[in-house]
């Protein structure tokens, strides 16, 4: 990816990592410009947000707090990895799930 694309999309990509509301705002901001760098990170964050939502409503309800807390911690670590990738200007996929997120949400952003 060329440096100009990263520079133009970095702000939108950073916004996408600020909760699910930031992801929604970033999606709207990227709708017209279609920056590939921003779209990559928006897809990563959509996946993390959906996994977090599933953890909150499904895992927390049917398992103990240890399982729920452990998954929350893992999601936080994955969020940090993605956010560091944005700050470094890299398309760094989230471990284990990044390829799936890019495939599942390829038409979204």
C-alpha positions as CSV (number, residue, x, y, z in Angstrom):
1,X,0.0,0.0,0.0
2,X,1.4,3.4,-0.9
3,X,2.3,5.9,1.7
4,X,-0.3,8.5,0.5
5,X,-3.2,6.1,1.0
6,X,-2.0,5.4,4.6
7,X,-1.6,9.1,5.4
8,X,-5.1,9.9,4.0
9,X,-6.8,7.1,5.8
10,X,-5.0,7.1,9.1
11,X,-7.4,9.5,10.9
12,X,-10.4,7.5,9.9
13,X,-8.7,4.2,10.8
14,X,-7.9,5.6,14.3
15,X,-11.5,6.8,14.8
16,X,-12.7,3.3,14.0
17,X,-10.9,1.9,17.1
18,X,-12.9,4.2,19.4
19,X,-15.7,1.9,20.5
20,X,-18.5,0.8,18.1
21,X,-19.7,4.3,17.7
22,X,-16.3,5.3,16.4
23,X,-16.5,2.4,14.0
24,X,-19.8,3.6,12.7
25,X,-18.5,7.2,12.3
26,X,-15.4,5.9,10.5
27,X,-17.6,3.8,8.2
28,X,-19.7,6.9,7.3
29,X,-16.6,9.1,6.8
30,X,-15.0,6.5,4.5
31,X,-18.2,5.9,2.5
32,X,-17.4,8.5,-0.1
33,X,-13.6,8.5,-0.1
34,X,-13.2,4.7,-0.1
35,X,-9.7,4.7,1.4
36,X,-8.3,1.1,1.4
37,X,-6.2,1.5,4.6
38,X,-9.2,2.9,6.5
39,X,-11.5,0.2,5.1
40,X,-9.1,-2.5,6.2
41,X,-9.1,-1.3,9.8
42,X,-12.9,-0.7,9.8
43,X,-13.4,-4.3,8.9
44,X,-11.1,-5.4,11.7
45,X,-13.0,-3.3,14.2
46,X,-16.4,-4.5,13.0
47,X,-15.3,-8.0,13.7
48,X,-14.0,-7.2,17.1
49,X,-17.1,-5.3,18.0
50,X,-19.4,-8.2,17.0
51,X,-17.3,-10.6,19.0
52,X,-17.5,-8.3,22.0
53,X,-21.2,-8.0,21.6
54,X,-21.6,-11.8,21.4
55,X,-19.4,-12.1,24.5
56,X,-21.6,-9.7,26.4
57,X,-24.9,-11.2,25.5
58,X,-24.2,-14.9,25.0
59,X,-21.1,-15.9,26.8
60,X,-21.8,-13.8,29.9
61,X,-25.3,-15.2,30.2
62,X,-24.5,-18.9,29.8
63,X,-21.0,-19.2,31.4
64,X,-19.2,-17.9,34.5
65,X,-17.6,-14.6,34.9
66,X,-14.1,-16.1,34.5
67,X,-14.9,-17.2,30.9
68,X,-16.5,-13.9,30.1
69,X,-13.6,-11.9,31.7
70,X,-11.0,-14.0,29.9
71,X,-12.6,-13.5,26.5
72,X,-12.9,-9.7,27.3
73,X,-9.2,-9.6,28.1
74,X,-8.4,-11.5,24.9
75,X,-10.5,-9.1,22.9
76,X,-8.8,-6.1,24.5
77,X,-5.3,-7.5,23.6
78,X,-6.5,-8.0,20.0
79,X,-7.8,-4.4,20.0
80,X,-4.4,-3.2,21.2
81,X,-2.7,-5.1,18.4
82,X,-5.0,-3.6,15.8
83,X,-4.6,-0.1,17.2
84,X,-0.8,-0.4,17.2
85,X,-1.0,-1.4,13.6
86,X,-3.0,1.8,12.8
87,X,-0.5,4.0,14.6
88,X,2.4,2.3,12.7
89,X,0.6,2.7,9.4
90,X,0.4,-1.0,8.8
91,X,-2.3,-3.3,7.7
92,X,-1.6,-5.7,10.6
93,X,-4.3,-8.3,10.8
94,X,-5.6,-9.3,14.2
95,X,-4.2,-12.7,15.2
96,X,-6.5,-15.7,14.6
97,X,-9.4,-13.7,13.3
98,X,-8.1,-11.0,11.0
99,X,-8.3,-13.1,7.9
100,X,-11.9,-14.0,8.7
101,X,-12.9,-10.4,9.4
102,X,-11.4,-9.3,6.0
103,X,-13.3,-12.1,4.2
104,X,-16.6,-11.8,6.1
105,X,-16.8,-8.0,5.8
106,X,-15.2,-7.4,2.4
107,X,-18.3,-5.7,1.0
108,X,-18.9,-3.6,4.1
109,X,-16.1,-1.0,4.0
